[in-house]
Amino acid sequence: MLSTMSGNSLDGVLVLDKPGDMTSRLALNIVYARLRQRTAMGHAGTLDPMATGVLVACLGRTTRLIECIQDLPKIYEAEITFGASSTTDDAEGDITPTPPIDPPAESVFRALLGQFTGTIMQRPPNFSAVKIGGRRAHNMARSGMELKLAPRAVRIDSIELTSWQWPVARLVVHCGKGTYIRSLARDLGEVMGTGGYISQLRRLAVGPFTVDKAIARDDWEQDKLRAALLGREAAVAALPRIVLPVADADTLCQGRPQPSAEPLPERVDHAIFDTTGRLRAVGHFSDGYIRPTKVFHAHDSVSPRPEPAE
């Protein structure tokens, strides 16, 4: 996360359209410099350097809500090239051709996609941000270490085949947190016995944040970025909402659970607002009480809006 300083720092959510050949960190560094005002800044889910599309950045105190955005479902548009494997499971790695096979029929490939929907076990790529003993897997892989990451459960809601022209397939994938589209390409290739890797990848959406509303690279300028800054409330727009009287919200923000007037889903994150419309907390309901997990006190419960640029 980028550094902070005291004062009326920028606060809220920026939805960027990250170009290819750029790390997510570099994208944030550029935006941070263009804003010309120091503030905390972090992204809610990295994109691989070759990947493009939605990169959601949180600024100021809204960085405390990054997890709420990370948990949102994603939509990707992916191009997979079969007939070869890659050390990174995408076009940036060392590509090794595999022996040619008779191209599978489109109907056979469509049927195969069904094996990869629902909750599945998926092994992350060796070149990924997964931590092993406190170290990033990609750093260990680059140092030449042999890795075999453990599979973990991920959710893929749907896979739509939009184009099939062997050896290239184009897909739209709706998935949950932690899903690697590079792993999907690799695993599809392994099942078909031909290898496969991501040759293009674009993230179309993170929850309600869509690429058609994202800020294109050419518009990463001070005035346009400040004008596009969404309020802190955008970070919790996908959560169910609870509204409390101001006094009850104040008490909740002091760490004291509040009784709920009606039963709510147990242990599900809720965005908690007071009756003036201010976001005051994120919390959950259990044992008859609303319990806070993140709080914003009254003086800090409204996202500071950017002042006009000089």
DRENLO-719930 format. One record per residue: residue number from 0; x, y, z of N, C-alpha, C in turn. Coordinates in steps of 0.2 Angstrom, whole numbers, plus 2048, in hexadecimal, padded with zeros to 3 digits. Layout:
# DRENLO-719930
    k  n.c1  n.c2  n.c3  ca.c1  ca.c2  ca.c3  c.c1  c.c2  c.c3
  NUM     X     Y     Z      X      Y      Z     X     Y     Z
...
***
This chain:
# DRENLO-719930
    k  n.c1  n.c2  n.c3  ca.c1  ca.c2  ca.c3  c.c1  c.c2  c.c3
    0   804   7FA   800    800    800    800   804   806   800
    1   802   80B   7FC    806    811    7FC   806   815   802
    2   80A   81A   803    80B    81D    80A   805   823   80B
    3   805   825   811    800    82A    813   803   830   816
    4   7FE   835   817    800    83B    81B   7FA   83D   81E
    5   7FA   841   824    7F4    843    827   7F1   849   823
    6   7EB   84B   824    7E8    850    821   7E2   84D   81D
    7   7DF   852   819    7D9    850    815   7DB   84C   80F
    8   7DD   846   810    7DF    842    80A   7D9   840   806
    9   7DB   83E   7FF    7D6    83B    7FB   7D3   835   7FE
   10   7CD   833   7FD    7CA    82D    800   7C4   82B   7FB
   11   7C4   824   7FA    7BF    821    7F5   7C2   81C   7F1
   12   7BE   81B   7EB    7C0    815    7E7   7C1   818   7E0
   13   7C6   815   7DD    7C8    817    7D6   7C7   810   7D2
   14   7C4   810   7CC    7C4    80A    7C8   7C8   80B   7C2
   15   7CD   808   7C1    7D2    809    7BC   7D1   804   7B7
   16   7D3   805   7B0    7D3    800    7AB   7DB   800   7AA
   17   7DE   7FB   7AD    7E5    7FA    7AC   7E7   7F7   7A6
   18   7EC   7FA   7A2    7EE    7F8    79C   7F3   7F2   79D
   19   7F5   7EE   798    7F9    7E9    798   800   7EB   799
   20   805   7E6   79A    80C    7E8    79B   80D   7ED   7A1
   21   809   7EC   7A6    80A    7F1    7AC   808   7ED   7B2
   22   80C   7ED   7B7    809    7EA    7BD   804   7EE   7C1
   23   800   7EB   7C5    7FB    7EE    7C9   7FE   7F4   7CD
   24   804   7F2   7D0    807    7F7    7D4   80A   7FD   7D0
   25   80C   7FC   7CA    80E    802    7C6   808   806   7C4
   26   803   803   7C3    7FD    807    7C1   7FB   80B   7C7
   27   7FB   809   7CD    7FA    80D    7D3   7FF   812   7D4
   28   805   811   7D3    80A    816    7D4   809   81C   7CF
   29   807   81A   7C9    806    81F    7C4   800   824   7C6
   30   7FB   820   7C8    7F5    824    7CB   7F6   828   7D1
   31   7FA   825   7D6    7FC    829    7DC   800   82F   7DA
   32   804   82F   7D5    808    834    7D3   804   83A   7D0
   33   7FF   838   7CC    7FB    83C    7C8   7F6   840   7CD
   34   7F4   83D   7D2    7EF    840    7D7   7F3   846   7DB
   35   7F9   846   7DB    7FD    84B    7DE   7FA   84D   7E6
   36   7F8   848   7E9    7F7    848    7F0   7F8   842   7F3
   37   7FC   842   7F9    7FE    83C    7FC   7F8   839   800
   38   7F7   832   7FF    7F1    82F    802   7F3   828   802
   39   7F0   824   807    7F0    81D    807   7ED   81A   800
   40   7F0   815   7FD    7ED    813    7F7   7EF   80B   7F6
   41   7EA   807   7F4    7EB    800    7F3   7E6   7FD   7EE
   42   7E7   7F8   7EB    7E3    7F5    7E6   7DF   7EF   7E9
   43   7D9   7ED   7E7    7D5    7E8    7E9   7D5   7E2   7E5
   44   7DB   7DF   7E4    7DC    7D9    7E0   7E0   7DB   7DA
   45   7E6   7D8   7D9    7EB    7D9    7D4   7E9   7D6   7CD
   46   7EC   7D9   7C8    7EB    7D7    7C1   7F2   7D5   7BF
   47   7F3   7CF   7BB    7FA    7CE    7B9   7FC   7D3   7B4
   48   803   7D4   7B3    805    7DA    7AF   802   7D9   7A8
   49   801   7D3   7A5    7FF    7D3    79E   7F7   7D4   79D
   50   7F4   7D4   7A3    7EC    7D4    7A3   7EA   7DB   7A3
   51   7E4   7DD   7A1    7E2    7E3    7A0   7DB   7E3   7A4
   52   7D8   7E9   7A5    7D1    7EA    7A8   7D1   7ED   7AF
   53   7CC   7EB   7B2    7C9    7EE    7B8   7CF   7ED   7BE
   54   7D1   7F2   7C0    7D5    7F2    7C6   7D2   7F7   7CB
   55   7D0   7F5   7D1    7CC    7F9    7D6   7D1   7FC   7DB
   56   7D2   802   7DB    7D7    805    7E0   7D3   809   7E6
   57   7D5   808   7EC    7D2    80B    7F2   7D7   811   7F4
   58   7D4   816   7F6    7D8    81C    7F9   7D6   81E   800
   59   7DB   820   803    7DA    823    80A   7D7   81E   80F
   60   7D2   81F   813    7CF    81B    818   7CC   815   814
   61   7CA   816   80E    7C6    811    80A   7CB   80B   809
   62   7D1   80B   80A    7D5    805    80A   7D4   800   80F
   63   7D0   802   814    7CE    7FD    819   7C8   7F9   817
   64   7C6   7FB   811    7C0    7F7    80E   7C2   7F3   808
   65   7C9   7F2   807    7CB    7EE    801   7C9   7E7   801
   66   7C8   7E4   807    7C6    7DD    807   7BF   7DC   805
   67   7BB   7E1   806    7B4    7E1    803   7B4   7E1   7FC
   68   7B8   7E4   7F8    7B9    7E4    7F1   7BC   7DD   7EF
   69   7C1   7DB   7F2    7C5    7D5    7F0   7C0   7CF   7F0
   70   7BB   7CF   7F5    7B6    7CA    7F5   7B1   7C9   7F0
   71   7B1   7CE   7EB    7AC    7CF    7E6   7AD   7CA   7E0
   72   7A8   7C8   7DD    7A9    7C3    7D7   7AC   7C7   7D1
   73   7AF   7C4   7CD    7B3    7C7    7C7   7B0   7C4   7C1
   74   7B1   7C8   7BB    7B0    7C6    7B5   7B6   7C7   7B0
   75   7B8   7C2   7AD    7BE    7C2    7A9   7BD   7C0   7A1
   76   7C0   7C3   79D    7C0    7C1    796   7C7   7BE   794
   77   7C7   7B8   793    7CE    7B5    792   7CE   7B2   78B
   78   7D5   7B2   789    7D6    7AE    783   7DC   7A9   785
   79   7DA   7A3   783    7DF    79D    785   7E1   79A   77E
   80   7E8   799   77E    7EB    796    778   7ED   78F   77B
   81   7EB   78A   777    7ED    783    778   7F3   781   774
   82   7F5   77B   775    7FB    779    771   802   77B   774
   83   802   77D   77A    808    77F    77D   807   781   785
   84   80C   780   789    80C    782    790   811   788   791
   85   80F   78B   797    813    791    799   816   790   7A0
   86   81B   793   7A1    81E    792    7A8   81A   797   7AD
   87   817   79C   7AA    813    7A1    7AE   80B   7A0   7AD
   88   80A   79B   7A9    803    799    7A7   800   79F   7A3
   89   804   7A4   7A0    801    7A9    79C   807   7AA   796
   90   806   7AF   792    80A    7B0    78C   811   7B3   78E
   91   811   7B6   795    818    7B9    797   81D   7B4   799
   92   81B   7AD   79A    820    7A8    79C   824   7A5   796
   93   828   7A0   798    82B    79C    793   826   797   790
   94   825   798   789    820    794    786   823   78D   783
   95   820   787   785    822    781    782   81D   77E   77E
   96   81E   77D   777    819    779    773   818   772   776
   97   812   770   775    810    769    777   80F   765   770
   98   80F   75E   770    80E    75B    76A   807   75C   767
   99   806   75D   761    800    75F    75E   7FB   759   75F
  100   7F4   75B   75F    7EF    756    760   7E9   758   75B
  101   7E5   754   75A    7DF    756    755   7DB   75B   759
  102   7D9   760   756    7D5    765    75A   7CF   762   75C
  103   7CD   763   763    7C7    761    765   7C1   765   762
  104   7BB   762   762    7B5    765    75F   7B3   76A   764
  105   7B0   76F   762    7AD    774    766   7A9   771   76C
  106   7A4   76D   76A    7A0    76A    76E   7A3   766   774
  107   7A9   763   772    7AD    75F    777   7B0   764   77C
  108   7B2   76A   77A    7B5    76F    77E   7B0   772   782
  109   7AA   774   780    7A5    776    784   7A3   772   78A
  110   7A3   76B   788    7A1    767    78D   7A7   767   793
  111   7AD   767   791    7B3    767    795   7B2   76D   79A
  112   7B0   773   798    7AF    779    79C   7AB   778   7A2
  113   7A6   773   7A2    7A2    772    7A7   7A5   76F   7AD
  114   7AB   76B   7AC    7AF    769    7B1   7B2   76E   7B6
  115   7B3   774   7B3    7B6    779    7B7   7B1   77F   7B9
  116   7AB   77D   7BA    7A6    782    7BD   7A4   77F   7C4
  117   7A2   784   7C8    7A0    782    7CF   7A6   783   7D3
  118   7A6   780   7D9    7AC    780    7DE   7B0   77B   7DC
  119   7B6   77D   7DA    7BB    778    7D8   7C2   779   7DB
  120   7C6   774   7DB    7CD    775    7DE   7D2   777   7D8
  121   7D5   77D   7DA    7DA    780    7D5   7E0   781   7D8
  122   7E6   77F   7D4    7ED    781    7D6   7EF   787   7D4
  123   7F1   78C   7D8    7F3    793    7D5   7F9   792   7D1
  124   7FA   797   7CC    800    797    7C9   807   797   7CD
  125   80C   795   7CB    812    795    7CF   814   79D   7CF
  126   813   7A0   7CA    814    7A8    7C9   80E   7AB   7CC
  127   80D   7AC   7D2    807    7AF    7D5   809   7B2   7DB
  128   804   7B6   7DE    805    7B9    7E4   804   7B5   7EB
  129   802   7AF   7EA    801    7AA    7EF   807   7AA   7F4
  130   806   7AA   7FA    80C    7AA    7FF   80D   7A3   801
  131   814   7A1   801    816    79B    804   81B   79C   809
  132   81A   79B   810    81E    79C    815   820   7A4   815
  133   81B   7A8   814    81D    7AF    814   820   7B2   80E
  134   821   7AE   809    824    7B0    803   820   7B0   7FD
  135   820   7B4   7F8    81B    7B4    7F2   81E   7AF   7EE
  136   819   7AB   7EB    81B    7A5    7E7   81F   7A8   7E0
  137   81D   7AD   7DE    820    7B0    7D8   827   7B1   7D9
  138   829   7B4   7DF    830    7B5    7E0   834   7AF   7E1
  139   831   7AA   7E4    834    7A3    7E5   835   7A0   7DE
  140   830   7A0   7DA    830    79D    7D3   836   7A1   7CF
  141   836   7A7   7CF    83C    7AB    7CB   843   7A9   7CE
  142   843   7A7   7D4    84A    7A5    7D7   84C   79E   7D5
  143   847   79B   7D1    849    794    7CF   846   78E   7D3
  144   843   790   7D8    840    78B    7DD   83B   787   7DA
  145   83B   780   7DB    835    77C    7D8   82F   77D   7DD
  146   82A   77E   7DA    824    77F    7DE   81E   77B   7DC
  147   81A   779   7E1    814    775    7DF   80F   778   7E4
  148   80B   77D   7E2    807    780    7E7   801   77B   7E8
  149   7FE   77C   7EE    7F8    777    7F0   7F2   77A   7ED
  150   7EE   776   7EA    7E7    778    7E7   7E3   77B   7ED
  151   7DF   77F   7EB    7DA    782    7F0   7D3   783   7EC
  152   7CE   784   7F0    7C7    784    7EE   7C6   78B   7EB
  153   7C3   78B   7E5    7C1    792    7E2   7BA   791   7DF
  154   7B7   796   7DD    7B0    795    7DA   7B0   798   7D3
  155   7AE   795   7CE    7AD    797    7C7   7A6   796   7C6
  156   7A2   79C   7C5    79B    79C    7C4   799   79A   7BD
  157   79D   79C   7B8    79B    79B    7B1   7A1   79C   7AD
  158   7A1   798   7A7    7A6    799    7A2   7A2   799   79B
  159   7A2   79F   798    79F    79F    791   7A4   79F   78C
  160   7A4   79A   787    7A8    79A    782   7A6   79F   77C
  161   7AA   7A4   77B    7A7    7A9    776   7AB   7A8   76F
  162   7B0   7A4   76F    7B3    7A3    768   7B8   79D   769
  163   7B7   798   763    7BB    792    763   7BE   791   75D
  164   7C5   793   75C    7C8    792    756   7CF   78F   758
  165   7D0   789   758    7D6    785    75A   7DC   788   757
  166   7E1   78A   75B    7E2    788    762   7E0   78D   767
  167   7DB   792   765    7DA    797    76A   7D2   797   76C
  168   7D1   798   772    7CA    798    775   7C9   79F   778
  169   7C4   7A2   778    7C2    7A8    77B   7BC   7A7   780
  170   7BD   7A9   786    7B8    7A7    78B   7B7   7AD   78F
  171   7B1   7AD   792    7AF    7B2    797   7AD   7AE   79E
  172   7B1   7B0   7A3    7B1    7AC    7A9   7AE   7B0   7AF
  173   7A9   7AE   7B2    7A7    7B1    7B8   7A9   7AD   7BE
  174   7AC   7B0   7C3    7B0    7AC    7C8   7B0   7B0   7CF
  175   7B2   7AC   7D4    7B2    7AF    7DB   7B9   7B1   7DC
  176   7BA   7B3   7E2    7C1    7B5    7E5   7C6   7B0   7E4
  177   7CC   7B2   7E2    7D2    7AD    7E3   7D2   7A8   7DD
  178   7CE   7A9   7D8    7CE    7A5    7D2   7D4   7A8   7CD
  179   7D8   7A3   7CB    7DD    7A5    7C6   7DB   7A3   7BF
  180   7DA   7A7   7BA    7D8    7A5    7B3   7DE   7A2   7B0
  181   7E4   7A4   7B2    7EA    7A0    7AF   7EA   799   7B1
  182   7E8   797   7B7    7E7    790    7B9   7E2   78D   7B5
  183   7DD   790   7B4    7D7    78D    7B0   7DA   78B   7A9
  184   7DE   790   7A6    7E0    78F    79F   7E5   789   79F
  185   7EA   789   7A5    7EE    783    7A5   7EB   77C   7A6
  186   7E6   77C   7AB    7E2    776    7AC   7DE   774   7A6
  187   7DB   778   7A3    7D7    776    79C   7DC   773   798
  188   7E2   776   797    7E7    773    792   7E9   76C   795
  189   7EA   76B   79B    7EC    765    79E   7E7   75F   79D
  190   7E1   761   79E    7DC    75C    79D   7DB   75A   795
  191   7DC   75F   791    7DC    75D    78A   7E3   75A   787
  192   7E8   75A   78C    7EE    757    78A   7F2   75B   785
  193   7F1   761   784    7F4    766    77F   7F8   76C   782
  194   7F7   76D   789    7F9    773    78C   7F5   779   78A
  195   7F5   77E   78E    7F2    784    78D   7F4   78A   791
  196   7F4   790   78E    7F6    796    792   7F1   79C   790
  197   7F1   7A1   795    7EE    7A7    793   7F2   7AB   78E
  198   7EF   7AD   789    7F2    7B1    784   7EF   7B9   784
  199   7E9   7B9   787    7E6    7C0    788   7E2   7BF   78E
  200   7E1   7C5   792    7DD    7C5    798   7DB   7CC   79A
  201   7D4   7CC   79B    7D1    7D3    79C   7CC   7D2   7A2
  202   7CD   7D6   7A7    7C8    7D6    7AD   7C2   7DB   7AB
  203   7BC   7D8   7AA    7B7    7DC    7A8   7B3   7DF   7AE
  204   7B3   7DC   7B4    7B0    7DE    7B9   7B2   7DC   7C0
  205   7B2   7E0   7C5    7B3    7DD    7CC   7AC   7E0   7D0
  206   7A8   7DB   7D1    7A2    7DD    7D4   79E   7E2   7D0
  207   79C   7E8   7D2    799    7ED    7CF   79D   7F1   7CB
  208   7A4   7F1   7CB    7A9    7F5    7C8   7AA   7F2   7C1
  209   7A8   7F5   7BC    7A9    7F2    7B5   7AD   7F6   7B1
  210   7B0   7F3   7AC    7B5    7F6    7A8   7B3   7FC   7A4
  211   7AC   7FC   7A2    7AA    801    79E   7A9   808   7A2
  212   7AA   807   7A9    7AA    80D    7AD   7B1   80F   7B0
  213   7B6   80B   7AE    7BC    80B    7B1   7C0   811   7AD
  214   7C5   814   7B0    7C9    819    7AE   7CF   817   7A9
  215   7CE   818   7A3    7D3    816    79E   7DA   819   79F
  216   7DF   816   79D    7E6    818    79F   7E7   820   79C
  217   7E4   821   797    7E5    828    794   7E2   82E   798
  218   7DE   82B   79D    7DA    830    7A1   7DD   830   7A8
  219   7E3   82D   7A9    7E6    82D    7B0   7EA   834   7B1
  220   7E6   839   7B1    7E8    840    7B3   7E5   843   7B9
  221   7E8   847   7BC    7E5    84A    7C3   7DE   84B   7C3
  222   7DC   850   7BE    7D5    852    7BF   7D0   84C   7BD
  223   7D1   848   7B8    7CD    843    7B7   7CD   83D   7BC
  224   7D2   83C   7BF    7D2    837    7C5   7CE   839   7CB
  225   7CF   840   7CC    7CC    842    7D2   7C4   843   7D1
  226   7C2   844   7CB    7BB    845    7C9   7B8   83E   7C9
  227   7BC   838   7C8    7B9    832    7C7   7B9   82E   7CE
  228   7BC   831   7D3    7BD    82E    7DA   7B6   82D   7DD
  229   7B4   827   7DE    7AE    825    7E1   7AE   825   7E9
  230   7A8   826   7EC    7A8    827    7F3   7AA   820   7F6
  231   7AB   820   7FD    7AD    81A    800   7A7   815   800
  232   7A1   817   800    79B    813    7FF   79C   80E   7FA
  233   79F   810   7F4    7A0    80C    7EE   7A3   805   7F0
  234   7A7   805   7F5    7AB    7FF    7F7   7A7   7FA   7FA
  235   7A1   7FC   7FD    79C    7F7    800   796   7F7   7FD
  236   795   7F9   7F7    78F    7F9    7F3   78C   7F2   7F2
  237   790   7ED   7F2    78D    7E7    7F1   78B   7E3   7F7
  238   78C   7E6   7FD    78B    7E3    803   783   7E5   805
  239   780   7E1   809    779    7E3    80C   77A   7E8   811
  240   775   7EC   811    776    7F3    815   771   7F2   81C
  241   774   7F5   821    771    7F6    827   771   7FD   829
  242   76B   800   82B    76B    807    82D   769   808   834
  243   76E   80B   838    76D    80C    83F   76C   814   841
  244   768   815   846    768    81C    849   76F   81E   84A
  245   771   825   84A    777    827    84B   77A   825   851
  246   776   826   857    779    824    85D   77B   81D   85E
  247   777   818   85B    779    811    85B   77F   810   856
  248   780   813   851    785    813    84D   78C   815   850
  249   78B   81B   854    791    81D    858   793   818   85D
  250   78E   815   860    790    80F    865   793   809   862
  251   790   807   85C    793    802    859   79B   803   857
  252   79C   809   855    7A3    80B    853   7A7   80C   859
  253   7A5   80B   85F    7A9    80B    865   7AA   804   867
  254   7A8   7FF   862    7AA    7F8    863   7A4   7F4   867
  255   79E   7F7   868    799    7F4    86C   794   7F1   867
  256   793   7EB   867    78E    7E8    863   787   7EB   864
  257   783   7EB   85F    77C    7EE    860   777   7E9   85E
  258   771   7E9   862    76C    7E4    860   769   7E6   85A
  259   767   7E1   856    763    7E2    850   75C   7E1   851
  260   758   7E6   84E    751    7E6    84E   74E   7E0   84B
  261   751   7DD   846    74F    7D7    842   754   7D2   841
  262   753   7CC   840    758    7C7    83F   75B   7C8   838
  263   762   7C7   838    766    7C8    831   76A   7C2   830
  264   76C   7C1   82A    770    7BB    828   776   7BB   82D
  265   778   7B5   830    77D    7B5    834   784   7B5   831
  266   788   7B9   834    78F    7BA    832   790   7BB   82B
  267   78C   7C0   828    78D    7C2    821   78E   7CA   822
  268   794   7CC   81E    795    7D3    81F   790   7D8   81D
  269   78F   7DD   820    78A    7E2    81F   78D   7E9   81F
  270   78B   7ED   81B    78D    7F4    81B   788   7F8   820
  271   78B   7FB   825    787    7FE    82A   787   806   829
  272   781   809   828    781    810    827   77D   813   82D
  273   77E   819   82E    779    81D    833   774   820   82F
  274   76F   823   833    769    826    830   76A   82C   82C
  275   770   82F   82C    772    835    828   775   833   822
  276   776   82C   821    779    829    81A   780   828   81A
  277   783   829   820    78B    828    820   78C   821   822
  278   791   81E   81E    794    817    81F   798   817   826
  279   796   813   82B    799    813    831   79D   80D   833
  280   79B   807   82F    79F    801    831   79D   7FC   82C
  281   7A1   7F7   82D    7A0    7F0    82A   79F   7EB   82F
  282   79A   7E7   82F    799    7E3    835   795   7DD   833
  283   794   7D8   838    78F    7D3    836   78B   7D1   83C
  284   786   7CD   83B    781    7CC    840   782   7C5   843
  285   782   7C4   84A    783    7BE    84D   780   7BE   854
  286   77D   7B9   856    77A    7B9    85D   775   7BE   85F
  287   772   7C1   85A    76D    7C6    85B   770   7CD   85B
  288   777   7CE   85A    77A    7D5    85A   77E   7D6   853
  289   77E   7DC   852    782    7DF    84C   789   7E0   84F
  290   78E   7DD   84C    795    7DE    84F   799   7E1   849
  291   79D   7E6   84B    7A1    7EA    846   7A8   7E6   845
  292   7AA   7E6   83F    7B1    7E4    83D   7B5   7EA   83B
  293   7B2   7EF   838    7B6    7F5    836   7B1   7FA   837
  294   7B4   800   83A    7B0    805    83C   7B3   80C   839
  295   7AE   811   838    7B0    817    836   7AC   81C   83B
  296   7B0   820   83F    7AD    824    844   7AA   82A   840
  297   7A5   82E   844    7A1    833    841   7A5   838   83D
  298   7AB   83A   83F    7AF    83F    83C   7B2   83C   836
  299   7B2   836   835    7B6    833    830   7B2   82E   82B
  300   7AB   830   82C    7A6    82B    828   7A4   82E   822
  301   7A6   833   820    7A5    836    819   7AB   836   815
  302   7AB   833   80F    7B1    834    80B   7B3   83B   809
  303   7B9   83D   80B    7BB    844    809   7BB   845   801
  304   7B7   84A   7FE    7B7    84A    7F7   7BD   84E   7F5
  305   7C0   84D   7EF    7C6    851    7ED   7C5   858   7EC
  306   7C9   85C   7EE    7C9    863    7ED   7CB   864   7E5
  307   7C8   86A   7E2    7CA    86B    7DB   7D2   86C   7DB
  308   7D4   869   7D5    7DB    869    7D4   7DD   870   7D2
  309   7E3   872   7D4    7E5    879    7D3   7E8   879   7CC
***
